[in-house]
Amino acid sequence: MLVVAVLGTAGCSPLAPLGPPAPSPAPPSVVSTRAVTGFVPLPLTDLTQADVDRLQNSYMTGEFACEARGAFADVSAGSEVQLLDTRGTVLASTTLGDGTVEPLFGSVDTSQGLCFFPFTFPSVTIDQALFRIHVGDAGRASFGFAESAIRRGPIIEIR
């Protein structure tokens, strides 16, 4: 035997709305604090013949170190790197690591490659859509990056 009971309250219908819907919960915050790692690739310039010979033999010797010269001398190992907000306020600072040479795509001739200088900001609060990064002398421009590029790892291309 099946018994079905209908409970009701005076003036209420089971299909009547229950009142205004509850507010939706706020979306989860996308603000995060994390390390941000990137690098500065620079062309190899002002090479001496000894530099060229050393770099051309780097795969055999394992010596892939390089340094910035000429117009890029202010962007080298130990140079300050600053993470800025859009108003120019410094949010974090660090220094460039040692340069490592990489050949151009499809080449084994490292003397025609790029010198890559890594940097890491150990703790960055990613809480805005745009950031700027400055490296080198005060006269150099800073470079703008979207929040997504900061999360991926910014590449500062100085020309």
Chimera marker file (.cmm) of the C-alpha trace (Angstrom):
<marker_set name="trace">
<marker id="1" x="0.000" y="0.000" z="0.000" r="1" g="1" b="0" radius="0.5"/>
<marker id="2" x="1.364" y="3.409" z="-0.980" r="1" g="1" b="0" radius="0.5"/>
<marker id="3" x="0.478" y="6.462" z="1.084" r="1" g="1" b="0" radius="0.5"/>
<marker id="4" x="1.087" y="9.943" z="-0.321" r="1" g="1" b="0" radius="0.5"/>
<marker id="5" x="0.805" y="12.880" z="1.994" r="1" g="1" b="0" radius="0.5"/>
<marker id="6" x="0.613" y="16.482" z="0.907" r="1" g="1" b="0" radius="0.5"/>
<marker id="7" x="1.666" y="18.982" z="3.493" r="1" g="1" b="0" radius="0.5"/>
<marker id="8" x="0.756" y="22.577" z="3.014" r="1" g="1" b="0" radius="0.5"/>
<marker id="9" x="0.560" y="25.885" z="4.715" r="1" g="1" b="0" radius="0.5"/>
<marker id="10" x="-2.330" y="28.192" z="4.327" r="1" g="1" b="0" radius="0.5"/>
<marker id="11" x="-1.886" y="30.417" z="1.266" r="1" g="1" b="0" radius="0.5"/>
<marker id="12" x="1.136" y="28.478" z="-0.056" r="1" g="1" b="0" radius="0.5"/>
<marker id="13" x="1.324" y="26.301" z="-3.068" r="1" g="1" b="0" radius="0.5"/>
<marker id="14" x="4.049" y="23.729" z="-3.667" r="1" g="1" b="0" radius="0.5"/>
<marker id="15" x="4.805" y="25.464" z="-6.979" r="1" g="1" b="0" radius="0.5"/>
<marker id="16" x="5.002" y="28.989" z="-5.595" r="1" g="1" b="0" radius="0.5"/>
<marker id="17" x="8.408" y="30.712" z="-5.679" r="1" g="1" b="0" radius="0.5"/>
<marker id="18" x="10.347" y="30.509" z="-2.454" r="1" g="1" b="0" radius="0.5"/>
<marker id="19" x="11.330" y="34.177" z="-2.466" r="1" g="1" b="0" radius="0.5"/>
<marker id="20" x="14.204" y="35.970" z="-4.099" r="1" g="1" b="0" radius="0.5"/>
<marker id="21" x="17.063" y="33.711" z="-5.144" r="1" g="1" b="0" radius="0.5"/>
<marker id="22" x="20.096" y="33.643" z="-2.915" r="1" g="1" b="0" radius="0.5"/>
<marker id="23" x="22.939" y="35.791" z="-4.184" r="1" g="1" b="0" radius="0.5"/>
<marker id="24" x="25.534" y="33.915" z="-6.221" r="1" g="1" b="0" radius="0.5"/>
<marker id="25" x="28.770" y="33.369" z="-4.384" r="1" g="1" b="0" radius="0.5"/>
<marker id="26" x="31.574" y="35.690" z="-5.415" r="1" g="1" b="0" radius="0.5"/>
<marker id="27" x="33.848" y="34.164" z="-8.029" r="1" g="1" b="0" radius="0.5"/>
<marker id="28" x="37.038" y="32.789" z="-6.587" r="1" g="1" b="0" radius="0.5"/>
<marker id="29" x="39.785" y="35.363" z="-6.429" r="1" g="1" b="0" radius="0.5"/>
<marker id="30" x="42.447" y="35.047" z="-9.108" r="1" g="1" b="0" radius="0.5"/>
<marker id="31" x="44.933" y="36.947" z="-6.985" r="1" g="1" b="0" radius="0.5"/>
<marker id="32" x="47.923" y="34.765" z="-6.310" r="1" g="1" b="0" radius="0.5"/>
<marker id="33" x="51.412" y="35.158" z="-4.941" r="1" g="1" b="0" radius="0.5"/>
<marker id="34" x="54.105" y="33.219" z="-6.717" r="1" g="1" b="0" radius="0.5"/>
<marker id="35" x="57.610" y="33.314" z="-8.110" r="1" g="1" b="0" radius="0.5"/>
<marker id="36" x="57.885" y="34.907" z="-11.546" r="1" g="1" b="0" radius="0.5"/>
<marker id="37" x="60.763" y="33.751" z="-13.734" r="1" g="1" b="0" radius="0.5"/>
<marker id="38" x="61.691" y="35.218" z="-17.097" r="1" g="1" b="0" radius="0.5"/>
<marker id="39" x="64.686" y="36.077" z="-19.177" r="1" g="1" b="0" radius="0.5"/>
<marker id="40" x="66.329" y="38.715" z="-21.345" r="1" g="1" b="0" radius="0.5"/>
<marker id="41" x="67.719" y="37.434" z="-24.675" r="1" g="1" b="0" radius="0.5"/>
<marker id="42" x="70.378" y="39.689" z="-26.198" r="1" g="1" b="0" radius="0.5"/>
<marker id="43" x="72.283" y="39.388" z="-29.476" r="1" g="1" b="0" radius="0.5"/>
<marker id="44" x="75.949" y="38.581" z="-29.187" r="1" g="1" b="0" radius="0.5"/>
<marker id="45" x="77.781" y="41.757" z="-30.206" r="1" g="1" b="0" radius="0.5"/>
<marker id="46" x="81.338" y="43.066" z="-30.281" r="1" g="1" b="0" radius="0.5"/>
<marker id="47" x="82.830" y="39.567" z="-30.257" r="1" g="1" b="0" radius="0.5"/>
<marker id="48" x="86.565" y="39.131" z="-30.534" r="1" g="1" b="0" radius="0.5"/>
<marker id="49" x="87.947" y="36.234" z="-32.562" r="1" g="1" b="0" radius="0.5"/>
<marker id="50" x="88.766" y="34.477" z="-29.282" r="1" g="1" b="0" radius="0.5"/>
<marker id="51" x="85.084" y="34.850" z="-28.264" r="1" g="1" b="0" radius="0.5"/>
<marker id="52" x="83.940" y="33.414" z="-31.584" r="1" g="1" b="0" radius="0.5"/>
<marker id="53" x="86.340" y="30.479" z="-31.296" r="1" g="1" b="0" radius="0.5"/>
<marker id="54" x="85.256" y="29.758" z="-27.710" r="1" g="1" b="0" radius="0.5"/>
<marker id="55" x="81.565" y="29.965" z="-28.582" r="1" g="1" b="0" radius="0.5"/>
<marker id="56" x="81.928" y="27.833" z="-31.698" r="1" g="1" b="0" radius="0.5"/>
<marker id="57" x="83.555" y="25.130" z="-29.561" r="1" g="1" b="0" radius="0.5"/>
<marker id="58" x="81.125" y="25.503" z="-26.646" r="1" g="1" b="0" radius="0.5"/>
<marker id="59" x="79.292" y="22.252" z="-27.360" r="1" g="1" b="0" radius="0.5"/>
<marker id="60" x="82.553" y="20.368" z="-26.969" r="1" g="1" b="0" radius="0.5"/>
<marker id="61" x="83.854" y="22.373" z="-23.995" r="1" g="1" b="0" radius="0.5"/>
<marker id="62" x="80.548" y="22.905" z="-22.188" r="1" g="1" b="0" radius="0.5"/>
<marker id="63" x="81.374" y="26.595" z="-21.708" r="1" g="1" b="0" radius="0.5"/>
<marker id="64" x="78.156" y="28.351" z="-22.641" r="1" g="1" b="0" radius="0.5"/>
<marker id="65" x="78.733" y="31.526" z="-20.601" r="1" g="1" b="0" radius="0.5"/>
<marker id="66" x="78.305" y="34.862" z="-22.359" r="1" g="1" b="0" radius="0.5"/>
<marker id="67" x="78.131" y="38.524" z="-21.478" r="1" g="1" b="0" radius="0.5"/>
<marker id="68" x="76.428" y="41.580" z="-22.880" r="1" g="1" b="0" radius="0.5"/>
<marker id="69" x="78.626" y="44.141" z="-24.590" r="1" g="1" b="0" radius="0.5"/>
<marker id="70" x="78.402" y="47.325" z="-26.585" r="1" g="1" b="0" radius="0.5"/>
<marker id="71" x="74.955" y="48.910" z="-26.544" r="1" g="1" b="0" radius="0.5"/>
<marker id="72" x="73.757" y="46.198" z="-24.147" r="1" g="1" b="0" radius="0.5"/>
<marker id="73" x="76.559" y="46.429" z="-21.571" r="1" g="1" b="0" radius="0.5"/>
<marker id="74" x="74.134" y="47.813" z="-18.948" r="1" g="1" b="0" radius="0.5"/>
<marker id="75" x="72.069" y="44.615" z="-19.200" r="1" g="1" b="0" radius="0.5"/>
<marker id="76" x="74.332" y="41.906" z="-17.832" r="1" g="1" b="0" radius="0.5"/>
<marker id="77" x="74.700" y="39.491" z="-14.947" r="1" g="1" b="0" radius="0.5"/>
<marker id="78" x="73.972" y="41.383" z="-11.736" r="1" g="1" b="0" radius="0.5"/>
<marker id="79" x="71.939" y="44.176" z="-13.393" r="1" g="1" b="0" radius="0.5"/>
<marker id="80" x="68.851" y="45.191" z="-11.447" r="1" g="1" b="0" radius="0.5"/>
<marker id="81" x="65.439" y="44.104" z="-12.744" r="1" g="1" b="0" radius="0.5"/>
<marker id="82" x="62.327" y="45.839" z="-11.383" r="1" g="1" b="0" radius="0.5"/>
<marker id="83" x="58.696" y="44.779" z="-11.554" r="1" g="1" b="0" radius="0.5"/>
<marker id="84" x="56.479" y="47.880" z="-11.624" r="1" g="1" b="0" radius="0.5"/>
<marker id="85" x="52.781" y="48.625" z="-11.596" r="1" g="1" b="0" radius="0.5"/>
<marker id="86" x="51.351" y="50.895" z="-14.297" r="1" g="1" b="0" radius="0.5"/>
<marker id="87" x="52.035" y="53.989" z="-12.152" r="1" g="1" b="0" radius="0.5"/>
<marker id="88" x="55.731" y="53.118" z="-11.885" r="1" g="1" b="0" radius="0.5"/>
<marker id="89" x="55.687" y="51.906" z="-8.279" r="1" g="1" b="0" radius="0.5"/>
<marker id="90" x="58.297" y="49.187" z="-7.707" r="1" g="1" b="0" radius="0.5"/>
<marker id="91" x="56.535" y="45.970" z="-6.657" r="1" g="1" b="0" radius="0.5"/>
<marker id="92" x="59.606" y="43.707" z="-6.605" r="1" g="1" b="0" radius="0.5"/>
<marker id="93" x="63.237" y="43.763" z="-7.635" r="1" g="1" b="0" radius="0.5"/>
<marker id="94" x="65.916" y="41.194" z="-8.360" r="1" g="1" b="0" radius="0.5"/>
<marker id="95" x="69.063" y="40.868" z="-10.480" r="1" g="1" b="0" radius="0.5"/>
<marker id="96" x="69.903" y="39.150" z="-13.740" r="1" g="1" b="0" radius="0.5"/>
<marker id="97" x="71.668" y="35.812" z="-13.515" r="1" g="1" b="0" radius="0.5"/>
<marker id="98" x="74.669" y="34.726" z="-15.558" r="1" g="1" b="0" radius="0.5"/>
<marker id="99" x="74.267" y="34.785" z="-19.333" r="1" g="1" b="0" radius="0.5"/>
<marker id="100" x="74.049" y="31.516" z="-21.254" r="1" g="1" b="0" radius="0.5"/>
<marker id="101" x="74.491" y="31.362" z="-25.005" r="1" g="1" b="0" radius="0.5"/>
<marker id="102" x="72.001" y="29.564" z="-27.247" r="1" g="1" b="0" radius="0.5"/>
<marker id="103" x="72.467" y="29.195" z="-31.009" r="1" g="1" b="0" radius="0.5"/>
<marker id="104" x="69.908" y="30.573" z="-33.405" r="1" g="1" b="0" radius="0.5"/>
<marker id="105" x="67.224" y="28.064" z="-34.383" r="1" g="1" b="0" radius="0.5"/>
<marker id="106" x="68.580" y="25.443" z="-36.750" r="1" g="1" b="0" radius="0.5"/>
<marker id="107" x="72.223" y="26.366" z="-36.182" r="1" g="1" b="0" radius="0.5"/>
<marker id="108" x="75.003" y="24.839" z="-34.140" r="1" g="1" b="0" radius="0.5"/>
<marker id="109" x="77.109" y="28.003" z="-34.433" r="1" g="1" b="0" radius="0.5"/>
<marker id="110" x="76.670" y="29.578" z="-31.005" r="1" g="1" b="0" radius="0.5"/>
<marker id="111" x="78.657" y="32.675" z="-32.059" r="1" g="1" b="0" radius="0.5"/>
<marker id="112" x="75.579" y="33.661" z="-34.096" r="1" g="1" b="0" radius="0.5"/>
<marker id="113" x="73.187" y="33.048" z="-31.215" r="1" g="1" b="0" radius="0.5"/>
<marker id="114" x="71.672" y="34.919" z="-28.321" r="1" g="1" b="0" radius="0.5"/>
<marker id="115" x="72.846" y="35.445" z="-24.773" r="1" g="1" b="0" radius="0.5"/>
<marker id="116" x="70.028" y="34.637" z="-22.322" r="1" g="1" b="0" radius="0.5"/>
<marker id="117" x="70.010" y="36.270" z="-18.875" r="1" g="1" b="0" radius="0.5"/>
<marker id="118" x="67.520" y="34.723" z="-16.422" r="1" g="1" b="0" radius="0.5"/>
<marker id="119" x="65.771" y="36.497" z="-13.558" r="1" g="1" b="0" radius="0.5"/>
<marker id="120" x="63.346" y="35.477" z="-10.838" r="1" g="1" b="0" radius="0.5"/>
<marker id="121" x="61.151" y="37.610" z="-8.628" r="1" g="1" b="0" radius="0.5"/>
<marker id="122" x="60.713" y="35.211" z="-5.667" r="1" g="1" b="0" radius="0.5"/>
<marker id="123" x="57.309" y="36.446" z="-4.475" r="1" g="1" b="0" radius="0.5"/>
<marker id="124" x="54.966" y="38.497" z="-6.632" r="1" g="1" b="0" radius="0.5"/>
<marker id="125" x="51.314" y="39.179" z="-5.878" r="1" g="1" b="0" radius="0.5"/>
<marker id="126" x="49.569" y="38.971" z="-9.228" r="1" g="1" b="0" radius="0.5"/>
<marker id="127" x="46.611" y="41.227" z="-8.571" r="1" g="1" b="0" radius="0.5"/>
<marker id="128" x="46.397" y="43.505" z="-11.594" r="1" g="1" b="0" radius="0.5"/>
<marker id="129" x="45.940" y="43.182" z="-15.350" r="1" g="1" b="0" radius="0.5"/>
<marker id="130" x="49.106" y="45.004" z="-16.427" r="1" g="1" b="0" radius="0.5"/>
<marker id="131" x="52.674" y="45.153" z="-15.170" r="1" g="1" b="0" radius="0.5"/>
<marker id="132" x="55.897" y="46.762" z="-16.381" r="1" g="1" b="0" radius="0.5"/>
<marker id="133" x="59.449" y="45.432" z="-16.108" r="1" g="1" b="0" radius="0.5"/>
<marker id="134" x="62.561" y="47.590" z="-16.223" r="1" g="1" b="0" radius="0.5"/>
<marker id="135" x="66.106" y="46.295" z="-16.621" r="1" g="1" b="0" radius="0.5"/>
<marker id="136" x="69.364" y="48.136" z="-17.186" r="1" g="1" b="0" radius="0.5"/>
<marker id="137" x="70.205" y="51.820" z="-16.931" r="1" g="1" b="0" radius="0.5"/>
<marker id="138" x="67.585" y="54.377" z="-15.966" r="1" g="1" b="0" radius="0.5"/>
<marker id="139" x="67.508" y="55.618" z="-19.566" r="1" g="1" b="0" radius="0.5"/>
<marker id="140" x="66.120" y="52.326" z="-20.889" r="1" g="1" b="0" radius="0.5"/>
<marker id="141" x="62.387" y="52.054" z="-21.344" r="1" g="1" b="0" radius="0.5"/>
<marker id="142" x="60.348" y="49.612" z="-19.292" r="1" g="1" b="0" radius="0.5"/>
<marker id="143" x="58.362" y="46.873" z="-20.997" r="1" g="1" b="0" radius="0.5"/>
<marker id="144" x="54.655" y="46.232" z="-20.501" r="1" g="1" b="0" radius="0.5"/>
<marker id="145" x="53.242" y="42.767" z="-19.820" r="1" g="1" b="0" radius="0.5"/>
<marker id="146" x="49.732" y="41.465" z="-19.344" r="1" g="1" b="0" radius="0.5"/>
<marker id="147" x="48.998" y="39.433" z="-16.236" r="1" g="1" b="0" radius="0.5"/>
<marker id="148" x="48.943" y="36.237" z="-18.348" r="1" g="1" b="0" radius="0.5"/>
<marker id="149" x="52.498" y="36.884" z="-19.606" r="1" g="1" b="0" radius="0.5"/>
<marker id="150" x="53.678" y="37.471" z="-16.046" r="1" g="1" b="0" radius="0.5"/>
<marker id="151" x="52.213" y="34.100" z="-15.047" r="1" g="1" b="0" radius="0.5"/>
<marker id="152" x="53.865" y="32.338" z="-18.035" r="1" g="1" b="0" radius="0.5"/>
<marker id="153" x="57.237" y="34.013" z="-17.615" r="1" g="1" b="0" radius="0.5"/>
<marker id="154" x="58.037" y="37.305" z="-19.316" r="1" g="1" b="0" radius="0.5"/>
<marker id="155" x="60.615" y="37.604" z="-22.077" r="1" g="1" b="0" radius="0.5"/>
<marker id="156" x="62.143" y="41.082" z="-22.305" r="1" g="1" b="0" radius="0.5"/>
<marker id="157" x="63.248" y="41.716" z="-25.879" r="1" g="1" b="0" radius="0.5"/>
<marker id="158" x="65.614" y="44.682" z="-25.926" r="1" g="1" b="0" radius="0.5"/>
<marker id="159" x="66.570" y="45.891" z="-29.392" r="1" g="1" b="0" radius="0.5"/>
<link id1="1" id2="2" r="1" g="1" b="0" radius="0.2"/>
<link id1="2" id2="3" r="1" g="1" b="0" radius="0.2"/>
<link id1="3" id2="4" r="1" g="1" b="0" radius="0.2"/>
<link id1="4" id2="5" r="1" g="1" b="0" radius="0.2"/>
<link id1="5" id2="6" r="1" g="1" b="0" radius="0.2"/>
<link id1="6" id2="7" r="1" g="1" b="0" radius="0.2"/>
<link id1="7" id2="8" r="1" g="1" b="0" radius="0.2"/>
<link id1="8" id2="9" r="1" g="1" b="0" radius="0.2"/>
<link id1="9" id2="10" r="1" g="1" b="0" radius="0.2"/>
<link id1="10" id2="11" r="1" g="1" b="0" radius="0.2"/>
<link id1="11" id2="12" r="1" g="1" b="0" radius="0.2"/>
<link id1="12" id2="13" r="1" g="1" b="0" radius="0.2"/>
<link id1="13" id2="14" r="1" g="1" b="0" radius="0.2"/>
<link id1="14" id2="15" r="1" g="1" b="0" radius="0.2"/>
<link id1="15" id2="16" r="1" g="1" b="0" radius="0.2"/>
<link id1="16" id2="17" r="1" g="1" b="0" radius="0.2"/>
<link id1="17" id2="18" r="1" g="1" b="0" radius="0.2"/>
<link id1="18" id2="19" r="1" g="1" b="0" radius="0.2"/>
<link id1="19" id2="20" r="1" g="1" b="0" radius="0.2"/>
<link id1="20" id2="21" r="1" g="1" b="0" radius="0.2"/>
<link id1="21" id2="22" r="1" g="1" b="0" radius="0.2"/>
<link id1="22" id2="23" r="1" g="1" b="0" radius="0.2"/>
<link id1="23" id2="24" r="1" g="1" b="0" radius="0.2"/>
<link id1="24" id2="25" r="1" g="1" b="0" radius="0.2"/>
<link id1="25" id2="26" r="1" g="1" b="0" radius="0.2"/>
<link id1="26" id2="27" r="1" g="1" b="0" radius="0.2"/>
<link id1="27" id2="28" r="1" g="1" b="0" radius="0.2"/>
<link id1="28" id2="29" r="1" g="1" b="0" radius="0.2"/>
<link id1="29" id2="30" r="1" g="1" b="0" radius="0.2"/>
<link id1="30" id2="31" r="1" g="1" b="0" radius="0.2"/>
<link id1="31" id2="32" r="1" g="1" b="0" radius="0.2"/>
<link id1="32" id2="33" r="1" g="1" b="0" radius="0.2"/>
<link id1="33" id2="34" r="1" g="1" b="0" radius="0.2"/>
<link id1="34" id2="35" r="1" g="1" b="0" radius="0.2"/>
<link id1="35" id2="36" r="1" g="1" b="0" radius="0.2"/>
<link id1="36" id2="37" r="1" g="1" b="0" radius="0.2"/>
<link id1="37" id2="38" r="1" g="1" b="0" radius="0.2"/>
<link id1="38" id2="39" r="1" g="1" b="0" radius="0.2"/>
<link id1="39" id2="40" r="1" g="1" b="0" radius="0.2"/>
<link id1="40" id2="41" r="1" g="1" b="0" radius="0.2"/>
<link id1="41" id2="42" r="1" g="1" b="0" radius="0.2"/>
<link id1="42" id2="43" r="1" g="1" b="0" radius="0.2"/>
<link id1="43" id2="44" r="1" g="1" b="0" radius="0.2"/>
<link id1="44" id2="45" r="1" g="1" b="0" radius="0.2"/>
<link id1="45" id2="46" r="1" g="1" b="0" radius="0.2"/>
<link id1="46" id2="47" r="1" g="1" b="0" radius="0.2"/>
<link id1="47" id2="48" r="1" g="1" b="0" radius="0.2"/>
<link id1="48" id2="49" r="1" g="1" b="0" radius="0.2"/>
<link id1="49" id2="50" r="1" g="1" b="0" radius="0.2"/>
<link id1="50" id2="51" r="1" g="1" b="0" radius="0.2"/>
<link id1="51" id2="52" r="1" g="1" b="0" radius="0.2"/>
<link id1="52" id2="53" r="1" g="1" b="0" radius="0.2"/>
<link id1="53" id2="54" r="1" g="1" b="0" radius="0.2"/>
<link id1="54" id2="55" r="1" g="1" b="0" radius="0.2"/>
<link id1="55" id2="56" r="1" g="1" b="0" radius="0.2"/>
<link id1="56" id2="57" r="1" g="1" b="0" radius="0.2"/>
<link id1="57" id2="58" r="1" g="1" b="0" radius="0.2"/>
<link id1="58" id2="59" r="1" g="1" b="0" radius="0.2"/>
<link id1="59" id2="60" r="1" g="1" b="0" radius="0.2"/>
<link id1="60" id2="61" r="1" g="1" b="0" radius="0.2"/>
<link id1="61" id2="62" r="1" g="1" b="0" radius="0.2"/>
<link id1="62" id2="63" r="1" g="1" b="0" radius="0.2"/>
<link id1="63" id2="64" r="1" g="1" b="0" radius="0.2"/>
<link id1="64" id2="65" r="1" g="1" b="0" radius="0.2"/>
<link id1="65" id2="66" r="1" g="1" b="0" radius="0.2"/>
<link id1="66" id2="67" r="1" g="1" b="0" radius="0.2"/>
<link id1="67" id2="68" r="1" g="1" b="0" radius="0.2"/>
<link id1="68" id2="69" r="1" g="1" b="0" radius="0.2"/>
<link id1="69" id2="70" r="1" g="1" b="0" radius="0.2"/>
<link id1="70" id2="71" r="1" g="1" b="0" radius="0.2"/>
<link id1="71" id2="72" r="1" g="1" b="0" radius="0.2"/>
<link id1="72" id2="73" r="1" g="1" b="0" radius="0.2"/>
<link id1="73" id2="74" r="1" g="1" b="0" radius="0.2"/>
<link id1="74" id2="75" r="1" g="1" b="0" radius="0.2"/>
<link id1="75" id2="76" r="1" g="1" b="0" radius="0.2"/>
<link id1="76" id2="77" r="1" g="1" b="0" radius="0.2"/>
<link id1="77" id2="78" r="1" g="1" b="0" radius="0.2"/>
<link id1="78" id2="79" r="1" g="1" b="0" radius="0.2"/>
<link id1="79" id2="80" r="1" g="1" b="0" radius="0.2"/>
<link id1="80" id2="81" r="1" g="1" b="0" radius="0.2"/>
<link id1="81" id2="82" r="1" g="1" b="0" radius="0.2"/>
<link id1="82" id2="83" r="1" g="1" b="0" radius="0.2"/>
<link id1="83" id2="84" r="1" g="1" b="0" radius="0.2"/>
<link id1="84" id2="85" r="1" g="1" b="0" radius="0.2"/>
<link id1="85" id2="86" r="1" g="1" b="0" radius="0.2"/>
<link id1="86" id2="87" r="1" g="1" b="0" radius="0.2"/>
<link id1="87" id2="88" r="1" g="1" b="0" radius="0.2"/>
<link id1="88" id2="89" r="1" g="1" b="0" radius="0.2"/>
<link id1="89" id2="90" r="1" g="1" b="0" radius="0.2"/>
<link id1="90" id2="91" r="1" g="1" b="0" radius="0.2"/>
<link id1="91" id2="92" r="1" g="1" b="0" radius="0.2"/>
<link id1="92" id2="93" r="1" g="1" b="0" radius="0.2"/>
<link id1="93" id2="94" r="1" g="1" b="0" radius="0.2"/>
<link id1="94" id2="95" r="1" g="1" b="0" radius="0.2"/>
<link id1="95" id2="96" r="1" g="1" b="0" radius="0.2"/>
<link id1="96" id2="97" r="1" g="1" b="0" radius="0.2"/>
<link id1="97" id2="98" r="1" g="1" b="0" radius="0.2"/>
<link id1="98" id2="99" r="1" g="1" b="0" radius="0.2"/>
<link id1="99" id2="100" r="1" g="1" b="0" radius="0.2"/>
<link id1="100" id2="101" r="1" g="1" b="0" radius="0.2"/>
<link id1="101" id2="102" r="1" g="1" b="0" radius="0.2"/>
<link id1="102" id2="103" r="1" g="1" b="0" radius="0.2"/>
<link id1="103" id2="104" r="1" g="1" b="0" radius="0.2"/>
<link id1="104" id2="105" r="1" g="1" b="0" radius="0.2"/>
<link id1="105" id2="106" r="1" g="1" b="0" radius="0.2"/>
<link id1="106" id2="107" r="1" g="1" b="0" radius="0.2"/>
<link id1="107" id2="108" r="1" g="1" b="0" radius="0.2"/>
<link id1="108" id2="109" r="1" g="1" b="0" radius="0.2"/>
<link id1="109" id2="110" r="1" g="1" b="0" radius="0.2"/>
<link id1="110" id2="111" r="1" g="1" b="0" radius="0.2"/>
<link id1="111" id2="112" r="1" g="1" b="0" radius="0.2"/>
<link id1="112" id2="113" r="1" g="1" b="0" radius="0.2"/>
<link id1="113" id2="114" r="1" g="1" b="0" radius="0.2"/>
<link id1="114" id2="115" r="1" g="1" b="0" radius="0.2"/>
<link id1="115" id2="116" r="1" g="1" b="0" radius="0.2"/>
<link id1="116" id2="117" r="1" g="1" b="0" radius="0.2"/>
<link id1="117" id2="118" r="1" g="1" b="0" radius="0.2"/>
<link id1="118" id2="119" r="1" g="1" b="0" radius="0.2"/>
<link id1="119" id2="120" r="1" g="1" b="0" radius="0.2"/>
<link id1="120" id2="121" r="1" g="1" b="0" radius="0.2"/>
<link id1="121" id2="122" r="1" g="1" b="0" radius="0.2"/>
<link id1="122" id2="123" r="1" g="1" b="0" radius="0.2"/>
<link id1="123" id2="124" r="1" g="1" b="0" radius="0.2"/>
<link id1="124" id2="125" r="1" g="1" b="0" radius="0.2"/>
<link id1="125" id2="126" r="1" g="1" b="0" radius="0.2"/>
<link id1="126" id2="127" r="1" g="1" b="0" radius="0.2"/>
<link id1="127" id2="128" r="1" g="1" b="0" radius="0.2"/>
<link id1="128" id2="129" r="1" g="1" b="0" radius="0.2"/>
<link id1="129" id2="130" r="1" g="1" b="0" radius="0.2"/>
<link id1="130" id2="131" r="1" g="1" b="0" radius="0.2"/>
<link id1="131" id2="132" r="1" g="1" b="0" radius="0.2"/>
<link id1="132" id2="133" r="1" g="1" b="0" radius="0.2"/>
<link id1="133" id2="134" r="1" g="1" b="0" radius="0.2"/>
<link id1="134" id2="135" r="1" g="1" b="0" radius="0.2"/>
<link id1="135" id2="136" r="1" g="1" b="0" radius="0.2"/>
<link id1="136" id2="137" r="1" g="1" b="0" radius="0.2"/>
<link id1="137" id2="138" r="1" g="1" b="0" radius="0.2"/>
<link id1="138" id2="139" r="1" g="1" b="0" radius="0.2"/>
<link id1="139" id2="140" r="1" g="1" b="0" radius="0.2"/>
<link id1="140" id2="141" r="1" g="1" b="0" radius="0.2"/>
<link id1="141" id2="142" r="1" g="1" b="0" radius="0.2"/>
<link id1="142" id2="143" r="1" g="1" b="0" radius="0.2"/>
<link id1="143" id2="144" r="1" g="1" b="0" radius="0.2"/>
<link id1="144" id2="145" r="1" g="1" b="0" radius="0.2"/>
<link id1="145" id2="146" r="1" g="1" b="0" radius="0.2"/>
<link id1="146" id2="147" r="1" g="1" b="0" radius="0.2"/>
<link id1="147" id2="148" r="1" g="1" b="0" radius="0.2"/>
<link id1="148" id2="149" r="1" g="1" b="0" radius="0.2"/>
<link id1="149" id2="150" r="1" g="1" b="0" radius="0.2"/>
<link id1="150" id2="151" r="1" g="1" b="0" radius="0.2"/>
<link id1="151" id2="152" r="1" g="1" b="0" radius="0.2"/>
<link id1="152" id2="153" r="1" g="1" b="0" radius="0.2"/>
<link id1="153" id2="154" r="1" g="1" b="0" radius="0.2"/>
<link id1="154" id2="155" r="1" g="1" b="0" radius="0.2"/>
<link id1="155" id2="156" r="1" g="1" b="0" radius="0.2"/>
<link id1="156" id2="157" r="1" g="1" b="0" radius="0.2"/>
<link id1="157" id2="158" r="1" g="1" b="0" radius="0.2"/>
<link id1="158" id2="159" r="1" g="1" b="0" radius="0.2"/>
</marker_set>
